[in-house]
Amino acid sequence: MTTSVRGDQLARLLGRWHALPGRRRSPDYAALAAAVRGLLSDGRLALGVRLPAERELAEALGVSRTTVSAAYRNLRETGHLTSRRGAGSWTTLPHGHRVATSGLWTPDDDLDMIDLGVAASAAPVELVPAARAAADELPRYLGSAGYHPTGLPELRAAVAEAYSARGVPTSAEQILVTSGTQQALDLVLRLSVPVGAPVLVETPTYPNALAALAARRARISTHGIDIEAGWDGEMLLGALRQTRPRMTYVIPEFHNPTGHLMPASLRERLVATAHATGTELIVDESFVDLPLDGEPMPPPVAVFDRHSRVTSIGGMSKAYWGGLRIGWVRASAPVVQRLAAIRVGVDMASPVLEQLVAVQLLRLSAEIVAARRAQLRFRRDALIAELRDRLPEWRFVTPTGGVTLWAELDGPISSALSRAAEDVGVRLAPGPRFGLDGTLERFLRLPFTLPADDLVEAVRRIASVRHDLDHATGPSWRTPAVIA
Ligand SMILES: Cc1ncc(COP(=O)(O)O)c(C=O)c1O
């Protein structure tokens, strides 16, 4: 199904397109086309979206229709737009590009790119031995069809045991194994959020959660997370009371992207308020295994749940490996059955072999997670040292866990900087990707999941293009690398 964007919506997304850094003498139509490409390349405008009619966009932007016509023509020439008489114009992927896991458009031949768009690590060394051991276990399952819509019993039991060990007594029947945390979120939304229902999310937040909510056509309102202080408890609970959302999505452990850890007291009040306002809480625990500085962890949000208001989701992508595609939902046993019924309409079940690999890895969780934490601590510290050295005017709080650092830049330059960085071989996910309305231009997420040398090199390159942005002469609104 093609979705469309209205003129006023696109105008809002485009923001100050005519006055962005680096633009000097390029004509309006070229700047407009470049700004639309920018939205496409950083994922704020999706593929297959119908753009407004030329006259409508011209009105919304306060420019002539000729300017919009020329911009659309330019976008068609670069492969970003396809038009058909009578049917309109919709966004397309130019030849030679693909959509990356981050949702960003990337050239096919970019092996040398340092990719800071993805906040996930390479596999641990234990993965291949675990896969071999899993293959040895496989014959036990080969005599049946292999479809287990709720997950393999032994994996469900292992995940339930880990919850119980964290202080939330859980039985295997309360666990649904999914294809990553992303599918867990999608299934829970399908069950709990009718089309158009009000939901509350943090801003900034995880972009693919916003994408899942957009697919439900949820009516989204936001709670702002401060770069230094994190959640403002009064504001968050106040927002719940005022908007009485059907559902609230939070990432309380080492929040992506800010890295904040929600204190125990707010967890307890959040659950109580959600109960009072009739709101379901979806708690994304993607980073719960990754405290980096030995701090004591607050209890899981579900500990405070006495009225079945909390659905927890999590998975193995961050502490183990994203390529496994193993995630889960923790809910009541009847809800798990309802989710499984929805799930069979999507992908039937998770692969048996991968689930067996997951069981093997969870048996080694103590070693694997300890090594991952040590690796991330080292990489985080290397990133921070280089940032302090090369970009001392950027402001951030050292994250005490997780995999991301949220930096406040020295100006509203995140998208321009990301486009410039792409030209020197660094892929960034600019701040506005993590919000709804393009307002996070002063911020940039920097994951520390790559090797320290790559992070150091990336910061050097970013610092050099940051300098160039201020000193650009002539028409330097460069075409983003993604469109070649
Ligand atoms: C907060 C959050 N939720 C969900 C996901 C998706 O994880 P998975 O790979 O398990 O689907 C991510 C991955 O970056 C994430 O950061």
The ligand as a Tripos MOL2 file, in Angstrom:
@<TRIPOS>MOLECULE
LIG
   16    16     1     0     0
SMALL
NO_CHARGES

@<TRIPOS>ATOM
      1 C1         15.6640   -0.4190   21.7490 C.3       1 LIG1
      2 C2         15.7490   -1.4570   20.6920 C.ar      1 LIG1
      3 N1         14.7100   -2.2960   20.5170 N.ar      1 LIG1
      4 C3         14.7410   -3.2360   19.5650 C.ar      1 LIG1
      5 C4         15.8180   -3.3940   18.7370 C.ar      1 LIG1
      6 C5         15.7680   -4.4560   17.6810 C.3       1 LIG1
      7 O1         16.4560   -5.5380   18.1430 O.3       1 LIG1
      8 P1         16.4340   -6.9830   17.4270 P.3       1 LIG1
      9 O2         17.6600   -7.0680   16.6310 O.co2     1 LIG1
     10 O3         16.4270   -7.9140   18.6070 O.co2     1 LIG1
     11 O4         15.1850   -7.0920   16.6380 O.co2     1 LIG1
     12 C6         16.9230   -2.5690   18.8970 C.ar      1 LIG1
     13 C7         18.0930   -2.6870   18.0080 C.2       1 LIG1
     14 O5         18.8480   -1.7490   17.8290 O.2       1 LIG1
     15 C8         16.8860   -1.5660   19.8950 C.ar      1 LIG1
     16 O6         17.9130   -0.7190   20.0770 O.3       1 LIG1
@<TRIPOS>BOND
     1     1     2 1
     2     2     3 ar
     3     2    15 ar
     4     3     4 ar
     5     4     5 ar
     6     5     6 1
     7     5    12 ar
     8     6     7 1
     9     7     8 1
    10     8     9 2
    11     8    10 1
    12     8    11 1
    13    12    13 1
    14    12    15 ar
    15    13    14 2
    16    15    16 1
@<TRIPOS>SUBSTRUCTURE
     1 LIG1         1 GROUP 0 **** ****
